């Protein structure tokens, strides 16, 4: 068990040793640890050594020149200059918010970036301005389209954050695959099996082996199979890929660079780096913000009062489990699995940073 401050100071020092400017190192650390705080352990410090390896392989630029390469009053395309997605995406979301303040909505598509942590962090950036935030990204191709054995899409998450008044905000953050790859990594560390419907073998057969991807298998789209709606998960992942990458000029589909440094980048790339898509909608561009937030309270309270099926505690609103986990972990600390702790100890020895 580690305190948030302990992990924050350590992670920030790692990013500084990579050559990140102080402001970028602090921002990247805040984004990364937001995952651990919210209970999304697959995208927190468990990924830190992966970023270091990508930097060592020359695939992450620690001092990027993040810039707008095309824009209109309400839209922009941003070149992340191969920077940490943990830095590029928040900078792009800041641009989306600025445009929303002027035009009512702001939309930014990003190319030439890297893995950006949890999508929810970037969407929630809009809340402080009484805006609705939207964030999505494409990712390493690990997911097979419905009826295929080929890995063509990433887990391609979508996040939407909506402000309320008395009630906490609505925050939906979900992968468009049946499960994120990080959840398989957690199962591997715990030496547990995966549920049916998460993955398939290289021949397209059901599997519970969390190491199946290493043998040529694939993750399944949200819905798992056609009878349970996998075509919908496939379509959602495709939408994320198009808005994040085809629109921005990033790599898409099977050409998205892998997160792990030991896998080679594909030949004949159609674009640059990984792509993101971020949006901010000013609530008062549609109706008075206070009026909207009162009705959001009513919406949330109405859904909370829905009848509960036997054996379950309550109807949850998207964002509830993560918010409650954050409250707990800020007080009690953040638990790390032994393999993650070993990874951090290796970084500690390498950079001479106390964990």
Order of alpha helices (4+ residues) and beta strands (2+ residues): alpha-alpha-alpha-beta-beta-alpha-beta-alpha-beta-beta-beta-beta-beta-alpha-beta-beta-beta-alpha-beta-alpha-alpha-alpha
